Amino acid sequence: MRRLLRAYRYIPGFRRLKRAWRSRGFGIHSPFAFRFVTCVLREKGEYYAYPALRRLAGKGRRFRSIALIFRLVCEFRPRFVVVSGERNRDEVAEAVALADSGVQTVGSLPEDLPASVPVLFVSLSGDEAGRLAHLAGIQERGAVGVWIDVPRGVRESLKMNLRSGMTFAGSRMFVAVCRPDLPRQDFEINF
C-alpha cells in the first residue's frame, strides 16, 4: 500500500489535483492550518478595502499579492511590517495602512524591539541569500513571513531551513508562519 501511495507522485497531473484538493481544506488536520487556508489564504469574499486596492494595484497577480498582504495584516495584527525589496513597496505600505492605520511599514526593525512584538516580514524580491537571512530573523521572532514571486527552488531551500511552524506554498507566493507552538508542516495549495 505504501508503495502505491508513493507511485501516485509520478502520475502526471496528480500533484495539481492534490493541491486543488488541499486548497479547499481537505486532508488538513490542524485547526490553525484549516482556518488559515480556508479563511485567510483562499478567502473569496470582498473586503472593505478591495476597491481601493484594485485602483492601486490594478487587476491580476499584483492585486492578488497586495490583497494577500492586506488579509495577513488583518489576521495577525502586527505592529510592524518589514518590507524588503523596492518593487511595489508603496503599494504594500498603502495596503498595510488600509488594513490597520496603527501598523508601521519599515525597511528594518528597531534594534531594541522586544521579541514579543508581532511582526510581519514581506519579501518582494531579492537574492536567495537575502531571503534566507529574512527567514532566520522570522524564526528568531516567531513571526510570519511572505515571499512574493519566489521560484520553486528557493521555496524548497526556505522549507529546509525552517525549524518550526507551517509553510503554505502557492504558485508564486510562499507564506511561513514560524510560531514555535505550531508543528512543522508544509502545505502546497492554490492561493
Secondary structure by P-SEA (a helix, b strand, c coil): caaaaaaaccccaaaaaaaaaaaaccccccaaaaaaaaccccccccccaaaaaaaaccccaaaaaaaaaaaaaaaccccbbbbccccaaaaaaaaaaaacccccccccccccccccbbbbbbbccccaaaaaaaaaaaaaacbbbbbccccaaaaaaaaaaccbbbbbbcccbbbbbccccccbbbbbbcc
